[in-house]
Amino acid sequence: MTEETGEEKSISSELARLGKQVADAINVAWQSEDRKKLQAEVTSGLDSFGTQVSDAMRKASESDAATQIRDETEKVVVQIRESDVTGEVRKGLIAGLEVLNRELGKLVERLEVTPQPSAPVSESAGPAETAEPVTEPAEGANPPAEPPSDPASATEA
């Protein structure tokens, strides 16, 4: 067992030494003049890039086309503020609802006039169909006779 402990100590110590050397290498690289020059060059390049982009944006915003677009946009904003957009939308919505209500009324009238079949009413009955409550007849009692769906056949029965 003593040999394994020596090997473990040897691996552990070598890994620790490797970690220290990597940290030292990183520290030396960070402190190096080459890194400092590279950082200064990158910083200067980014500053120059930012200045050029800012200048281009400023020149573009001062151009005739940009000024014209800005003026047109301001005119549209003023027109919207001065017009009664809300009133126009309200009128259109009311007109649409009136048409919808009128058409639904016609549909309800047609459904009320159309004779309903004598089939049992299901739970999916629409608002125009009214179902009377169904009561279960007592055991041995005869169920009530259903009225005929056609008035002409009522006189025959």
C-alpha positions in Angstrom: 0.0 0.0 0.0 2.9 2.4 0.5 3.7 2.3 -3.2 0.2 3.3 -4.2 0.3 6.2 -1.7 3.6 7.3 -3.2 2.2 7.2 -6.7 -0.9 9.1 -5.6 1.3 11.7 -4.0 3.4 11.9 -7.1 0.4 12.4 -9.4 -1.1 14.9 -7.0 2.1 16.8 -6.7 2.6 16.8 -10.5 -0.9 18.1 -11.1 -0.4 20.8 -8.6 2.9 21.8 -10.2 1.2 21.8 -13.6 -1.6 24.0 -12.3 0.9 26.5 -10.9 2.9 26.6 -14.2 -0.3 27.2 -16.2 -1.3 30.0 -13.8 2.2 31.5 -14.1 2.1 31.3 -17.9 -1.3 33.1 -18.0 0.0 35.7 -15.6 3.2 36.3 -17.7 1.2 36.5 -20.9 -1.2 39.0 -19.3 1.6 41.1 -18.1 3.5 40.9 -21.4 4.1 44.0 -23.6 2.7 42.2 -26.6 -0.7 41.7 -24.9 -0.7 45.4 -23.8 0.1 46.5 -27.4 -2.6 44.2 -28.8 -5.1 45.5 -26.3 -4.2 49.2 -27.1 -4.5 48.4 -30.9 -7.9 46.7 -30.5 -9.2 49.6 -28.3 -8.0 52.2 -30.8 -9.5 50.3 -33.7 -12.9 50.0 -31.9 -12.8 53.7 -31.1 -12.1 54.6 -34.7 -14.9 52.2 -35.9 -17.4 53.8 -33.5 -16.5 57.3 -34.6 -16.8 56.4 -38.3 -20.2 54.8 -37.7 -21.4 57.7 -35.7 -20.3 60.2 -38.4 -22.0 58.1 -41.1 -25.3 58.0 -39.1 -25.2 61.7 -38.4 -24.6 62.5 -42.1 -27.4 60.1 -43.2 -29.8 61.7 -40.7 -28.9 65.2 -42.1 -29.5 64.1 -45.8 -32.3 65.5 -47.8 -34.1 62.1 -47.9 -33.9 61.7 -44.2 -35.2 65.2 -43.6 -38.0 64.6 -46.1 -39.0 61.3 -44.4 -38.9 63.0 -40.9 -41.1 65.8 -42.2 -43.6 63.4 -43.8 -43.8 61.4 -40.6 -44.5 64.5 -38.6 -47.3 65.5 -41.0 -48.9 62.0 -40.7 -48.7 62.2 -36.9 -50.4 65.6 -36.9 -53.1 64.4 -39.3 -53.8 61.4 -37.1 -54.0 63.6 -34.0 -56.3 66.1 -35.8 -58.6 63.5 -37.3 -61.2 61.6 -35.4 -59.8 58.2 -35.9 -61.5 56.8 -32.8 -64.9 58.1 -34.1 -64.3 56.6 -37.5 -63.5 53.2 -36.0 -66.5 53.5 -33.7 -68.8 54.2 -36.6 -67.5 51.3 -38.6 -67.8 48.9 -35.7 -71.4 50.0 -35.0 -72.3 49.5 -38.7 -70.7 46.1 -38.7 -72.5 45.0 -35.6 -75.9 46.3 -36.9 -75.5 44.1 -40.0 -74.5 41.1 -37.9 -77.5 41.6 -35.6 -79.9 42.0 -38.6 -78.6 38.8 -40.3 -78.7 36.8 -37.0 -82.3 38.0 -36.5 -83.2 36.7 -40.0 -81.6 33.4 -39.2 -83.5 33.1 -35.9 -86.8 33.9 -37.7 -86.2 31.2 -40.3 -85.3 28.6 -37.6 -88.5 29.5 -35.7 -90.7 29.1 -38.8 -89.1 25.8 -39.9 -91.0 22.9 -38.3 -88.8 20.9 -35.9 -88.4 17.1 -36.4 -90.0 15.0 -33.6 -86.6 13.5 -32.8 -85.4 14.0 -29.2 -83.6 17.2 -28.6 -79.9 16.7 -28.0 -77.7 18.8 -25.7 -76.2 20.4 -28.8 -79.4 22.4 -29.4 -78.7 25.9 -30.6 -80.1 29.0 -29.1 -83.1 29.1 -31.4 -84.2 25.6 -30.4 -85.9 25.2 -27.0 -86.2 21.9 -25.4 -88.9 21.1 -22.9 -87.7 19.2 -19.8 -88.0 15.5 -20.2 -89.4 13.6 -17.3 -89.0 9.9 -16.9 -92.3 8.0 -16.6 -92.9 6.0 -13.5 -92.4 2.2 -13.8 -95.3 0.6 -15.5 -96.8 3.9 -16.6 -97.4 4.7 -20.3 -95.3 7.5 -21.6 -97.3 10.5 -22.9 -98.0 10.5 -26.6 -95.9 13.0 -28.6 -97.8 15.6 -30.6 -97.4 15.1 -34.4 -94.9 17.4 -36.0 -97.0 18.0 -39.0 -100.4 19.8 -38.4 -102.1 18.0 -41.3 -101.3 14.6 -39.7 -102.8 15.8 -36.4 -106.3 15.6 -37.9 -105.7 12.1 -39.1 -104.7 10.8 -35.7 
